[in-house]
Amino acid sequence: VQLVESGGGLVQPGGSLRLSCAASGFSFTTYAMSWYRQAPGKERELVAHITNTGSNTDYAESVKGRFTISRDNAKKRVYLQMNSLKPEDTAVYYCQGGGRLNYWGQGTQVTVSS
């Protein structure tokens, strides 16, 4: 089982990034998927969630209207489009899925700074 995130980096405030998570080794279309983040000195928090079909999504209040989660079941990928980024969005972003199997990726660093 693998969840491999990519797309992180350094971006200026107000900029955009698109994170991608490639899944393999499990029945991707069976499970909802989520993006979490963890900033230095803080607990890991749920950022966005998408159901297995992609028909429903949910977001943390802090990112509503700025971030969009989506998935491509044919490609076994889940995405996080992040717009209007703020310094407080700086964190390591993790992809999570698999229900009770609780699979996690290794994370990708997002740094928002001028």
C-alpha positions, -999 to +999 in steps of 0.1 A: +000+000+000+013+034-009+001+070-007+025+093-023+020+131-021+036+156-044+032+193-053+043+210-022+068+239-022+074+275-013+048+300-024+042+337-017+011+348+003-019+349-021-004+322-043-017+288-053-005+252-052-020+219-062-012+189-042-016+154-056-017+120-039-012+088-059-027+057-043-017+021-049-021-013-033-057-010-021-092-006-034-091+032-039-126+036-052-140+019-020-128+046+004-132+082+012-100+102+012-088+131+032-060+157+034-046+166+068-019+190+078+005+195+107+022+228+114+053+230+137+043+226+173+007+219+165-015+189+163-024+173+130-057+187+117-082+176+090-082+200+061-106+184+036-125+152+030-141+136-001-163+106-003-154+076-024-175+087-054-164+123-051-200+134-047-196+150-013-168+171+002-161+188+035-136+214+046-121+229+077-135+263+084-101+278+080-098+267+043-134+269+031-137+290-001-099+287-007-092+250-010-108+224-032-105+186-028-111+164-058-104+129-070-099+109-102-108+073-095-096+061-128-061+075-120-063+066-083-054+101-073-068+127-050-060+164-053-060+195-031-062+228-050-051+256-026-057+292-036-052+325-017-026+308+005-018+324+038+013+321+060-008+301+085-013+274+058+024+265+062+025+229+072+033+194+061+003+181+042-007+144+044-030+123+023-051+097+042-075+070+033-085+034+036-111+037+063-103+017+093-071+005+075-060+041+080-033+046+054-011+076+053+014+092+030+048+106+039+037+142+036+047+171+015+059+205+028+040+236+020+056+269+030+038+302+025+062+331+029+073+363+012 
